[in-house]
Amino acid sequence: MEKPRRDKDESDPRVRLFVASSGWPYKPSYTPSRPLLVLSGASAEDQEFPGLLGVSGVHPCRRYAELVCAVVEPQHDCLFIIDVSEVASPSDWRSELARPGRSARMLERWFAKFNPRESTVLAFGEDVSLWAPLLRLNDEQRVSRMIVVGRAPPEGVAGLLAKAEVETTVLEQNSSMGALSEAVARGGGQGDLSLEDLYFVSVEFDIHRKSKQLVQDAANITSQVARLFVAPRVVAPASGGGFEATAAAAAAPVPVPAEVLALLEASPSNSAAAVQGVASHHLVAGMSFSGLVVQVFSCTADGDALRAELADAHGCVDGLFPKSLQSVATRGRFLSLSGQVVTVEGRLLVVASSGEPHRGLRDGYQPAQQGARNVSEWPRRFGCLVLRGRKCVLARSNEQKLYIPADEAHTHETAEQAATRALAEACDIFPEEIALLQNVAPVIVYESDGSGSAPVAVLTVFAALAVNPPPAGSQEDQDTVEDEEDLYDWFPYEQAMSLLLTQHERVAVTSLAAGVAAAVSACVVLPDFPYSFGPRQQACEAASLLLSPPPLPADVPPPPVPEAPAGYPSSTLRREKNCRRGNKLLGAAKCPPGCC
């Protein structure tokens, strides 16, 4: 698992790179030389710099467009806009100025992948403090010039700039565009370029699926950005490379398929997405259901909802009803419910969107006693143990304690979604870094604080494999030297067992190691990289034990080997089999007349 991996999923927060250029669209480079950089969406995002930047809250390419025209050279030059608005809000970035945290580390790792040399940075307001950790990375000079717009850098940041030998220029917040262009000294000059001369490219960093190398995916977004400048007219790329205004054409909405409309408009009781005919012991986090037949043990008003305790023959579950069901959700009545299973503070709840009276359970069966086998009783947490080669991932807490990443499910999450999210949040990676092993059973263990006062939490731990190889130069055959500044580390089995503080986590690691070893031995799981996680000399033994049939007692003779009938060649003897009435048959023999 290479950390962190950049993904294209629009729902995931990440650092984004936009490149505004003159002459022609930017082509990705693995080592941009002497680039001009600016940070967007950070601590200075909600501050105004009249005459220099556009208003806040718009697309970064739109806000910095006039700045690009003033500071880039006409022939071919670029301004790299590093957008961090998805990583954290401006207020959160300001909080990290005093104490860098997760967001600052994400920016630092991204900047190392961006890999510039001798950059010139335009730092607006307090953003200069966010650049301080990026001046030198891996003993290489990444920033050579810093142009600060606003107040002078704090004393500590100024000391870092001086130590890194970064040439620093400070401009007033109300400086003119001409003064900024002169400070940059790149030969642009205010008014030398217009919006029609600009190209815009979005660059994403990703890991190639086959070569596992870092690649840059560039997308020309010039036409999309152009629409941000003029309204109601659309600015489109002209044949000569610039922009020309054309009349806006109303885009026809994409028709929604009838099947999707049916799902959107269907109630849970007749939706094809709902699981039909469920019972209380079938309920899992995040599922939609229909036809849950239960008896109402109690029902009380709780604000705008009704809180109920329900039961069927298998057990009990807590539920929430809308006020519209108050007339039918009476004590002792049987109902057929449709709705969803949600998680509230770790506990499963049935949220019924509809319900109707039902005749009751199957004849001869009664509901469980009130409170018996209540699936809502215990809080549930879901975790993930990531394996690669001979090592596993353990997360590190603020108190430098190592643990298996786990968390309660969010309201509509499934168990697997909660497990992968817990891993991603604890280790600051993306879920695409790992693959859950669907053919390896998760392990259930029971958490407690040891005092007996707190309720036991049911912890389900899933096994997963890393999809990326170890970083080049990593020593996979040796124990890990911990990096206490990182959010996680890789540990071999023995080291992980010695570092985990709780018995239930050690049980989970041991059980999952044996389960994955069995799956690998059976060729049900095929790791991308050599796999050997587990106790020394025991991983393969555990797999063979799980795959081998149980031994026969000493007093039971082995089953006889069938002999070939007279005249039947022994070389063509086939497996013995039975007919439908139990008669022994050999090879292609048929039943005697009247047998079956």
N, C-alpha and C positions, 0 to 999 in steps of 0.2 A: 504494500500500500504506500504509494508515494504521496506525500502530504504537502500542501493540499492539492487536490485535483480540481481543475476548472471545468465546469460543466455548462452546457448551453441552456439548461432548463430555466425559463424565464421566472419561475416561481422561487428560485433559490437566490439568496443575497450573495453578491459577489462584486469584485472590483471590475469595472468595465473601462475599456479604452476606446476613445474616439480620436481619430486623426484628421485634422483639417489641413488641407494642402493646396498649394497653387501649382499650376502647370499640368499636373496629371495626378490621378489617385495614388495614394500611398501604397507601396508594396511592402509587406512585412519583412523585417530584418531581425535576425536573432541577436544582434548587438548594435542597436542604434547608436551612431556616433554623433556626439555633440547635439543632442536633440533639445528642443525648447519644450518645457513641461509646465503644466499648470494643474492644480488639484481642484476638482469640482465636487460640490456636495458635502464638504467637510465643515469645520467649525465656522468658517466665514461665509457659508452659503446664504444665511439669512441676513447678511450685512449688505449695505448698499455702497457701491463705488461708482457714483455718477460720472459719466463721461468715459468710463473705462469698460464697465460690464453692463449687460442688460439686466432686466429685473430678475429676481430670484424666483424659483419655482417653475421654470421652463426647462426645456431640453438643454443639456449642456452645450450642444453645438449652436443652439440659438443664442444662448446667453453670451458666448465668447466669440460670436461671429465678427463683430466690429473690431474686437481685439486682434483676431486673426488677420483681418485686412490691414491692420496698422503695423504688425510686427514681422510678418513673413515676407520673404523676398519674392519678387514677381516670377522669376524663372521657375524654380521649384524649391519649395521650402515647406516645412510642416510645423504645426503646433499640436502636441500630444496632450489631449484632455483626459486626465485620469479621474474617472467618475466613481466616487465612493458613497454615493447617496443611498445605495441599497444595503451597504454594510452597516451603517448606523445613522442616526439622525444628527443634525448639527449640534443639538444639546448634548448628545452622547459623545460626540467627538470632542466637545469642549471639556467634558468630564475626563477624557483620556489624556488631555494635555498635561494634567498634573500627575496622573498615574496611568501610564499606557497599559492597555488590557488586550482583550481578545481582538477588537477591531484593528488596533494598531499592529498587532502581530500578523493579522491577515494581510494588511497593506504591505508590511515588510516582506512577507513571503512572496506576494505577487510581484513586488518590485524586483526581487531577485530573479524571478522568471523573465520579467521584462528586460532586464540585463542591459541598461544603457551605460554609456561611457561619456564622462566629462559633460554632463548635462547643464543647461542653463534653466533655472527654475524661477517662475513667477509665483511668488507667495503672497497671497492676499490676507491681510489681517493676521489672526492667530494661527493660520495654517502653517506659518513658518516653523512652529514647534513640532508639527507632525513630520516635517521634512528632516528634522535633526537626526533620527535614527537611520535615515536612508543615505546619509552623505557618503559613507563608506560601507561596503558590504563585501565580505570575503576578502578583506585586505585590498580592495580595489576602489579607486576613486570613481564614485558614481555621479557626484555633483561637483562642478567646478565653479559655478557662478550662481549667486542667489540675489534676486531682485525682490525686495520686500516692499509691498505697498501698504502703508498704514504705519502703525507704531513700530519703533525699533524692536528688534528681537529681545526677549528677556535675557537677563545676564547669563543664565546657564546655557541657553541656546546660542548666544553670541560666543561664549567660550568654546562650544563645540564647533561652531563655524570657523573660528580662528584656528583651533587645533587641526581641523581637517583641511586648512589652507584654502577655504572657499572664499572667493572674492564676493563681497557683499555690498549691495547698493540699497539704500533706503529712500523711498519716495513718500510724499505725503498722501493721505487718503484721497484728497481732492485734486491730485495731480492730473494734468491733461494727458490725452492720448499721445500727443507729440512728445512729451517728456518721457513717457514710458517707452515709446518707440526708440528714442535716442539712447535711453539707458540700455535697451536690449542690443542696440547697435548691430542690427542684422541687415541694414540696407533697405528696410521696407519703407517706412515713412507714412504718415497719415494720409490717406486718400490715394495711395499708390495702387491699391487693389479694391475691387468692388465685390459684392456678394456673387455676381455672375462668374467671377474668376475662381471660385472655390470648389473644391471637391471634399467629400466627407466619407470616411471609411470607418466601419466598426470592426474591431479586432478582438477575437476570442482566443484564449489559450486552452488547449486540450491535450490529452494524451492519445497518441495514435493507437488504435486497437491492436494492430499487428506488431508494429515495431516498438511500441511502448515508449516512443520518444515524444518530447514536447513539440507540438505543432501549433501554428498560428493560423486561424481561419479568418480571412478578411472578407468583409461584405461591403460593397459600395452602396451607401445609403444616401447618395447625393440627392436623388429625386425625392426621397422621403423627407429629408431635412429641408429641402427647398419649399415644401408646402407650409413650413412653419413661418416663413418670412412674409408672405403676401396673402391676404384674405380680402374678399372671397375668391380671388383669382389664384390659380395654381401655377407655380413656377416649375417648369420642367426642363430637363437637360436639352440644350440645343445641339444641333449637329456639329457645331464647332467646338463643343466642349463646355460652353458656358451655360447660362440660364436664359430662357426666354419665357415671357408670360403668355399663358394661354387661358382661354375661358375655362372655368371650372365645370367639370362634367359630373353630374350626380351619379355616384356609383350605385349600381343595383345591389340590394342586400342579397347575401348568399342564402338561397332557400334552405330551410331546415328540413331534413328528411322526415317523412311521416312517422317512422318508427321512433325517432327522438321526441317528436311532439307527443306521441302517445305515452312515452315514459314520463315526460314532464307533467302532463296533465292527469296522469293516472294517480289514483289514491293508493296508499300502501297496500290496501286489501286486494287490489286487482293488478298491481304492478308486477311485471315479469321479473323485475330485479329482486323481489322479496322471496325469501326462503319459505316455502309452503309447509304447513303441517308440523311446526316445531313444538318441542316441549321445553320445560325449564332447563333440563340438562343439556340441551342443544345450544343454548344461548352463549354467544361469544361477542367480544367487543366489536362494535362497528357494523354489526349485521342488521339488515332489514328483514322483517319477518311478517308472516301472515298466517292466521289460523292457530294462534296460541290459545289453547283452551285452559282456563284457570278459574279457580273459585276465589272470590274476594273475601279475605279474612277481615280486613279493616279498610276504611276509606275516610280520610279527614281532609278538610280544606287547608291549603298551604299557599296563601297569597292568591295568585291567579291560576293555580293548579290544584289538583287533588292528589294527595299522597296515599298510596294503597299498599297493602301487603297481600300478595297473591300466592296461590299454591296449586300444583297439580299432583299427580300420583308420584312424581319423581322428587319433588322438593319445592322450595319457596323462592320467591324473588320479590324485590321491592319495585314498585311501579309509580309512574306519574301519569295522570289523566288530564285532559282538558276539562274545563268546567262544563262543557257541553255534554259530557258523559255522566254528570252527577246523578241524573235520574235513573240510569241503568246500573251504575257502579255502586250498588248497595251491598251491604254485608250479607254473605251467604249465597249470593247469586253467582252462577257460572256465566262467564263471558268468553267470546272468541275475539281475540285482539289482533290488531295489525299495527305495526309501528317500527321502532328502531331500538337497538340496544346501545346505550351511551355509557360513558364513564364519567363519574362525578367523584372527585377526590379519590380516585383509584378504585371505586366500587362500581359494579355493573348495575344499571337501572334500566327497566323497561319503560320506554316512553311510548304510550299508546296514542296513536293519532285517530283511531276509530275502534269501536267495539260494539258488539251486538250480543243479545242474550243467546245462550247456548243450552242444549238439553243436559249437558254434564259429561262426565267421564264415562269410559266404557263400563258396561254392567259388571258389577262385582268389585270395582276398584274405587277407592276413596282418596281424597287429597291427603298429602302428608300433613303431619301435625304442625301447628303454627310454629315457625322458627326452625323447623328441621331442614337440614341440608340447604340452607339459604345461600344462593349463589351471590347475593349482594352483601354477605356478612363481612368478608375479609377484603381489605384493600389489595389490589393486584399491581405488580410492577413487571415491566418487561425489559429484558436486557439482551445484549448481543456480545458474543465472544468471537473475535475475528482471528483467524488462523492463517499462517503462511509459513511453509517450510517447517521448521522446528520451533517456531515462536508464535506467541499470541499477543494481543493488544490488551494492555491495562491502562485505564485512564488515571490521571493524577489530580487530586483535589487541591484546594488552596492550602490545606494543611500538609501537603506533600504525602498524602496517603494514596495508595494504589488500590483500585477497585475495578470491578466489571461494570461498564456503563449501563445504567438502567434507569427507568423513569416510569411514572404512571402514564397511562394513555390519555391523550386529549379527548375531548368530548366524543368525536366521531371517528377516532382512529381505531384501526385494528391492532391486534397484538404485534404483528410483524412491523406495521408502520411505527408503532411506539418504540419498538426495539431499535430499529434503524435510526429513528430520530434521536433517541437518547445517545446512541453512539456518535452521530454526527455532531450533536451539540457539545458533548463532553470532550470530544477530540478535535473539534473545529475542522471537520472534513465534510465532504459531501457523500450522501448515501450511495452514489454511483461508484464509490471506491470499493464496495464490497458486494458479495452475492450471498444471500441467505441460502442455506442448504435445505431445500424442501424435503429431501429424502433422508434426513437425519432428524430424529425426534428431538424436540427441545427438552431441556431438563427443568424440572420444577423443584425448587428448594424453598425454605421457609425462613424469612427474616425476623429478627427480634432484636430489641436493644439490650437484651440480657437481664433487664430489671424485672420483667414480668408485668410491668405496668402498661407498656405500650402494646397494642394489638399486633399479632403476627401478620406480616405481609407475605403474600404468595408471590414469589419471584419466578418468572419463567425466563429462561435464558436460551436463546437460539444460537446455533452454530452458523458461522459464515466464513467464507474464504475471501481473501484479498484478491482483487482482479488485476493488480499491477505488481510487477516484480520488485524485489528489493532495490533500493537505490544503489547506483554503482559505487563500489568500494565498501559497502557495508559488510561487516563480519558476521555472517549468519551462523557460522559454526561455533561462535563463542558467546559467553554470557554478555548481557547488555550492560554497558556503563551508563548509568542513568543521567539524563539531562533534566535536571529539576526545573528548568525554565520552560520545558515543553509540556503540553497538555497530556501527552501519552508517550509510551515507549513500548518496544517489542521485547518480550521475555521468553526464553525457553521454559519448558514445563517445570523443571525443578526450581528455577529461580522464581517463577510466578507463584508456585505453591509456598515458597518461603516468604514472599512479600505480601501476599494477601492476608488481611488481618482477621477475616471471619471464616468460620468453619463452613458455612453454607456456600460461600463462594469457592472454597477449595473443593467441596463436593461437586459443584457445578462444573468446574474445570476438569476434574477427573472423569466424570461421567461423559462429558462431551468429547473429551479426547478419545475415550474408548469407542463411543458411537461413530465418530468420524473415521477412526481407524478401521472399524468394521465395514463402513460404507466404501472406503477406498479399497480395502481388500476384496470386496465383492464387485468392484468396478462399477458400483452405483454412482459414486462420486469420483470424478476424474479431475484432480487439481491441475492447474496450469503450470505449477512449479513443483519440484520434488517435495513430498510431504512426509514428515516424520515427527510430528508433534505428539508428545506423550512421554511417559516414564521410559527411561533407557531400558532397552531390551524387553519392554513390556507392551508397546503399542501393537506390534504384530501379534503377540500372544493374546491380547485382549480381543483383537479382531478374530483370530482363529477360534477362540472360545465362543464368541457370539455366533459364528457361522457353523460350528460343528454341532451335530445332533448330540443330545445327552447320552452318556454312556449307559449301557445295559447293566442291570444288577449282576453280581457274580454268579448267582444261581440260575440265571436265565441263559439257556444255550442260544447261540446265534441262529438266525433263521436258516433253514436248509436251502441249498442251492438246487434248483430244479434240474432233473436229468432229462436228457433227450430221449424221446421214445425210440423203441427199436426201429431201425431203418431210417431214423431222422439224422441227417449229418450234424455232428456237434458244432461244426464251424458256422452253421446257419441257425443255431439255436437263438430264438428270440425271447424277449422279455415275457415273463409269466403274467397273465392277466386274468381277470374274472369276468364272467358274463353277468347279466343283470340279476341272476338268481344266486350268484356266488360260486358257480362251478368254475374250477380251475381250467384254464385254456392255455395252450402254448402256441406261439407264433400266430399263424393265420387260421388256426382251427376254429370251427364253427360250433355253435351249441348243438347238442343232440336233438333229434326231432322231439317236439313237445316240451322242450326245456323252457324257453322264454316266449 
